[in-house]
Amino acid sequence: MTVNIDYGFDKIQEIMKACIETEMTAGGLLEDVETFVPIYYEEQHVEEPVIWMSQHPANATRQPDITQTMDINIPFEFDCAIYERELEDGVKASQDLATRVVLSIVKNFLTAQNTITNGRRIIKTIGLETYYPVGYVDVNGKSERLPVTGVILNVTLTINWVLCCRELQNQTNNGD
């Protein structure tokens, strides 16, 4: 369950993205979602319902010396928005979408992890940090507001410093 820091950081966003995309199919929990934005900035027009995924800065949850393992917490934020004529209905819809995002992660992270890492387990835990209804985004050219509900999930990886050093040493010895 421990992983090299490069490999863990490289694969974790891919796993989280796959969990959402898996459910954006017919019959999936997120089949109604029109736009999934897996990057922080999006300059193109988006259609709602929309989910924005952004990765927050990673931090260590415990600090051992370099001969040990270290748990790294990586928060992923999902901001969910759905337009409804009535603002109250939009609030409820955005909250429902945020809940379905969490369910999509819970339902799919083991399978996505297994597929993307060829059976290697890298995620130690996934926990709910924050669920925050409701923010708003102004709709361009209109006096309307789009309700947004956000949820932050903490994904924990265990980094193995010995493995990192061993792989770095192998690269150095092979002239990479």
Secondary structure as GFF3:
##gff-version 3
##sequence-region A 1 176
A	DSSP	beta_strand	2	3	.	.	.	ID=ss1
A	DSSP	alpha_helix	5	22	.	.	.	ID=ss2
A	DSSP	beta_strand	35	37	.	.	.	ID=ss3
A	DSSP	beta_strand	50	55	.	.	.	ID=ss4
A	DSSP	beta_strand	59	60	.	.	.	ID=ss5
A	DSSP	beta_strand	69	81	.	.	.	ID=ss6
A	DSSP	alpha_helix	87	116	.	.	.	ID=ss7
A	DSSP	beta_strand	123	138	.	.	.	ID=ss8
A	DSSP	beta_strand	145	160	.	.	.	ID=ss9
A	DSSP	alpha_helix	161	173	.	.	.	ID=ss10
###
